[in-house]
């Protein structure tokens, strides 16, 4: 008899979201703080369920949903990212008069979609997970209805997201037509056994469209065009959320598809991934140099970091997958810390988002300047901070697979990218101060900032738990 136990994480979040929706409706305007706190509690319960889940492979819903070490590792990262996003958003939403309880519930529902993506073992469950995540994210992007920038961001994201979904569905239909099944295991057999002829061509054609749709979700070049505008226009807590958990979910789904459905077509898809890695690292590094808005800069930064993760994935090996998982975990910590400080940049007239607003921050708020410097140095990959180890492992995976040119190119782009991170440090420490920010970070933002900064600084002292966990998670894909 089939059990629902593999989906217990999703069931906790779905039931919690439905209950919180009722709490919000019947409590009225006072529900915002209560629902936000309870949403974090729901995510913590889901996190505990993921941690204690047996790591042996198990399936549910007729084989459409799989739970294994790889899924558990990524679900833990996604849920942590979502919970921290809610914690960071409360103060901002209060001050911007956006106290609506739906915000936290939308994040929980988006998280359900993300965890479904990680466990997808069938083209139907893959699409359901993506759409549950995407529909929630479209609303979050346009959450500030009175802001023309936010509504424009939501509309752009929706239109381009619909285009990517169409490409993904077209690719899925071609793969189904040529493989005769929606299950990854059957697709793997069809892809492996069709080395020649029309079936192989049809599978490749479908795979290209499927990967194009997934590349949109991770903001890989040339499917990145929505990212800078949406990051700039969306409310800052939403941008912080976009830059973390959804990226991890989409990258995990991409890995699941490549190694769970089409490993026999590695020669074909490896070329696509290598191209995406080259293009994303280059565009992320070069276009960030000319940005003056810190949220747009972080958008191009995220595109560059997706490129670095793809460098590890290009290897097509277990070590390469492990390096990507290590990179994603470290990137989540750095990104959350950086956005916690961006959320603290406030003056009487509103949020400060330009790089020039950071001028002289070291003299007006030295602790903020120090923390932001730590995250910028880490994002640049400067040792001994955590970001260095993330890049070290992905380049190591590429070198071991013989992709020497790609690794060298990645290092060069990393050097170029270091310029715009160090420029922020220069502005904070050497430029003449502008008017100081009105208030410092809220207590929640302080806790998030200090915690992520300590992890970033001290990771080198005890990296083994993350490396072992990532190695095991990657190994479950290859069993």
Secondary structure, DSSP 8 states (H G I E B T S, - for coil): ---SGGGHHHHHHHHHHHHHHHHHHHHGGGHHHHHHHHHHHHHHHHHHHHHHS--S-EEETTTTEEE-HHHHHHHHHHHHHHHHHHHHHHHHHHHTT---THHHHHHHHHHHHHHHHHTB-BHHHHHHHHHHHHHHHHHHHT--TT-HHHHHHHHHHHHHHHHHHHHHHHHHHHHHHHHS-SBHHHHHHHHHH--SHHHHHHHHHHHHHHHHHHHHHTT-TTS-TTHHHHHHHS-HHHHHHHTTHHHHHHHHHHHHHHHHT-GGGHHHHHHHHHHHHHHHHHHHHHHGGG--BHHHHHHHHHHHHHHHHHHHHHT-SHHHHHHHHHHHHHHHHHHHHHHHHHTT-EETTEE--BGGGGTTHHHH-HHHHHHHHHHHHHHHT-TTSHHHHHHHHHHHHHHHTT-HHHHHHHHHHHHHHHHHHHHHHHHHHHS---S--SS---HHHHHHHHHHHHHHHHGGGS-HHHHHHHHHHHHHHT-
